[in-house]
Each structure stands twice: as C-alpha cells, then as structure tokens.
Amino acid sequence: MDRLNAFKAYDLRGKVPSELNPEMAYKIGKAFVKLLKAETIVVGHDVRKSSEALSDSLIKGLTDAGADVTDIGLCGTEMIYYATSALETDGGIMITASHNPPEYNGMKFVKKHSVPVGYDTGLNEIEKFILTDNLGTNSEYPGLVKKKDIMDAFINNLKKFYSADKIKPYTIVVNAGNGCAGLALDAIENELPIKMIKIFNNPDPEFPHGVPNPLLIENRQATIDTVLKNKADLGVAWDGDYDRCFFFDEKGNFIEGYYIVALLAKSILKIHKGEHIVHDPRLIWNTLDVVKKYGGIAVESVSGHAFIKKTMREVNAIYGGEMSAHHYFRDNAYSDSGMIPFLLILQLLSEDNKPFSALVEEMIQKYPCSGEINSTISDPAGKIKEIEKKFSDGKIEHIDGLSVEYPEWRFNLRISNTEPIIRLNVESRRNINLMKEKTEELLKAIRGSLS
C-alpha cells in the first residue's frame, strides 16, 4: 500500500476509526515534528465525539518527538491560524472534519506564519514517514503541554477589522449549527450593538439538527424561518469549524457566495483603495466589476485555500475570496475566517443604510449565476475535453479547469480533487434566461450525449 485514505489534497479527512484513529494521530504528531523540525506547536479541536481522543494522541506524538504544545482546546479553525501566527509557533494543527458527517474526522495543518501544509507541501512526506515507519526515536527531552484559553485574545484581534460604533442595532439571526461558532458568538456578543437571535448555538457532537453545512439546501430552512419570524435584518450560518459563513437577506433568501466576495471587496476597498483582491475563476464578472469600481486590482487564482493564500502572498493582496464562502485576509495571516466576513458585512450594511437584499439585488440582476452544480461522471477529464471541443468558438482559459467566455455569458467546469465529480458554474450579463438556457445545455452535454 502506497497511500493512506485519509490524506487528501489540502488536509486529512477520513472515517473514524477505519481511516483515522488515535494510533494514526500519534504517528502524525511525530511525523509533523520531524517534517518541520518543530519546537512549538498549537493544537485545537472541534466538537466531534472522536476529537478529544485524537487530540490527546496527537499531542502525545508531538511531545514524544520533543515539541512543546499549546493546547487551545475546543475552537474554530481560524483560532488555530490566529494562534500559530500570534504565538509565533512553528506550526498548528486543527482536528476537524468541518461539514462532513459525524463518523468522519480530520486535521488541517499550518507551519510558521500560518502557511498551509497540503499534500504537495508536506503531507506527502508525513504519509511517507508513516508508511515506512520512519518516525524517529522519542526525544530525550519530551515536550511540555500548556493549556491556554485564547478566546479573549482572538476576539480582541477581530477588532482591527471593524468598528463597533459604526454598526447599527440590527436584529441578526445567527446559526452555529451545533458546531464551534457558538463559543465565539457568545464571546463577541457584548462587543456588538446588535441583537443576536441564536439557533443551534451550543456545540453538540450529535449534530441533532443535521451536519453543520449551510450549502445543503435542507439545512437552510431553520435560518430562513427564524429570519422571517423575527423580521430580522440578516441571517448568518456557519459550518462546523466556522472557517466559512453564509448569508441570508431579510426576506429569507440565501445569497450565493459569489456576491459576498464582491461585497467584502467593496467594504475593504472603500477604506484601502488601490489594493489587490484575489478571486477564484469559477464566477468572475461581478467581482471584476466591483473591484474596478472601488479602485482595486483584481487577481485571478486557482481555486483552493493553498493556491489563494500563495497568490495573495505573492501580490500582497489585502483580501481573497472564493464563491465557496472561504474568505482570506492579509491582516489575518493570509488565512480564512468565518467571523471577519460577518463583522465586515454588518458594518457595510450599516454604512450603506439599505436592506441587505438591496445590497445584493443589483449585482444578482447584473450578473445572474447558476450557483455550483455537481455531476458525477465516470471519466471527468474525458468529458471536459468533449465540452471544450463543443464550445471551441469561445475564449478558452485553463487557469483552473475549463473556462469558456462569450460576450454575453461564460462558464467554468472543474474536476473535484477527491471525487469523480464535475463542478459547473455559469453566469451571464443581465440575462437570467440566457444563463438558465446555457446551464441546461451544458448539463445535458455533461450528463448525457453531446449529439
């Protein structure tokens, strides 16, 4: 066997205990120290039933290899990014499977300055160390473990991104999905002038209201109903480790992440003109329009956090956004956050003094989009070649998958990193019917015969 199932492109993700278990976690700890020659590591974990046992074994592996560990306990992924940078440690590990079903768990890794460690930048070496049992001997001087509560410091750090005195006393529905976001919401509540209506706020490993994944349509209804019932100004929902947040307008409409990227770019460029804004290539026209209007410089990057963060560092971008609801900030160690977008949108909503639906309505009408549509295909690469041939009269790019542009509409087609799935995104210029027509045409071509 030359691969371990839990090792993915960007992180570890697998079923417990068959693909990820305490024994594996111990080995990962030893291998991580060996990889980085690390002396100090931050560790945190989400609310899953298996997380504490995995954390204990991981920490044992790290300390047996000689590294000192700061254990920040139950937290969100962005708290690991913050702590790794703020505490100037050699690395950080978050134990989480984010929005996966309860039987899964995983790990996300960063090195010094919260630079991500993916399969091509170190996880492959860790996997190799484990497969060849090349973990090294235990250190003569085992590392020490220090438990540290960093919530107050984390919440205080968020203040550099927003001004509480500029936020109006809105009524906001917040849905933590029984993941970890509730802890941060409780901590920040007194800092904000808003009235929070909290649903599913307490961390619960049973996930009694479904896996915390607002991209699943069935998981949105509770937020929608609570917004409408309370006549709230906004609804916000988070995934399990709250590195992503999702928005609902005052009418209960779910707002595609594509439009949130432009709103965040606008909110930042209003203060920081001339800065670079990095975006993914799936849907682009609205982002390009808004970034230009507010005096920024748009930079396209391959999708995925490792690529976005790398591009941001290369061009010193102040913000990077993906339509998948990952939002990255230079002053947050170039890392993604689920709390900063929430705070920036609150402030933008207050400053523009319009209902949230009005902030996004014009963009949606100007650049209607399909949202991401997945299709399971036996030969994704072959299918993309067929589609490229069929649409060869358009302007073709291969920055990330296949992008084809025509004067009035465009589409992007990408292959999943982990499954035999093709992901389609379509947008048009002020023509929702054309967008729908082309989406249907492409789906027929993808899922059936091209003839």
Secondary structure, DSSP 4 states (H G I P E B T S, - for coil): ----TTB-SSSEEEETTTTS-HHHHHHHHHHHHHHHT-SEEEEEE-S-TTHHHHHHHHHHHHHHTT-EEEEEEE--HHHHHHHHHHTT-SEEEEE--TTS-TTEEEEEEEEGGGEE--GGGTHHHHHHHHHTT---PPPSSPPPEEE---HHHHHHHHGGG--GGGS---EEEEE-TTSSHHHHHHHHGGGSSSEEEEES-S--TT-TT--S-TTSGGGTHHHHHHHHHTT-SEEEEE-TT-S-EEEE-TTSPEEPHHHHHHHHHHHHHTTSTT-EEEE-SSS-HHHHHHHHHTT-EEEE--SSHHHHHHHHHHHT-SEEE-TTS-EEEGGGTTEE-SHHHHHHHHHHHHHHTS-HHHHHHHHHHHS-B---EEEE-S-HHHHHHHHHHHTTTSEEE-SSSEEEE-SSEEEEEEE-SSSSEEEEEEEESS-HHHHHHHHHHHHHHHHS---
